[in-house]
Amino acid sequence: MKKTLLFFAILISSISFSSFHFLDEGGDRLLGVWEPSNGRARVKIEKIGTKYYGKIVWLKEPNDPKTNLPKTDKNNPDPTLQNAPLKGYRMLKDFVYSGSDEWAEGSIYDPLNGSTYSCTIKMEDPNTLNIRGYIGVSALGRTDVWKRLAVKK
């Protein structure tokens, strides 16, 4: 009887552990370098702790044409951040893998207008993301399609 109970305890704990590991691996498929549909930037999505973040790692036009200096976040509503370089700027924040190829509870910052939106990410296929930014209700948002450029290492 004790051997049977021990066997079932080990079986249940191994199933629980492998299920948790599977969910984590599913979420990590988001890692890599992605290009928004406008082609103006590339964003590297990384995992920090249990959440996912994305920072700008490449800009089509890295320098301001007026000053020839690196582009800064000039549209940021916080004046103290308006001189922060766009390259390296963390524009995706706090995403949590919710299963079924979706990440939620995050936000996306749009440096073109200085606005931050609630956001969800849906992986359409291994190389395509639907990034949906919205205020309030997701149904009233806008979706952009991002393509993978590099796979995580």
Secondary structure as UniProt FT lines:
FT   HELIX           2..28
FT   TURN            29..30
FT   STRAND          32..35
FT   TURN            37..38
FT   STRAND          41..48
FT   TURN            49..50
FT   STRAND          51..59
FT   TURN            65..67
FT   TURN            74..75
FT   HELIX           79..81
FT   TURN            82..83
FT   TURN            87..88
FT   STRAND          90..99
FT   TURN            100..101
FT   STRAND          102..110
FT   TURN            111..114
FT   STRAND          115..125
FT   TURN            126..127
FT   STRAND          128..134
FT   HELIX           138..140
FT   STRAND          142..151
//
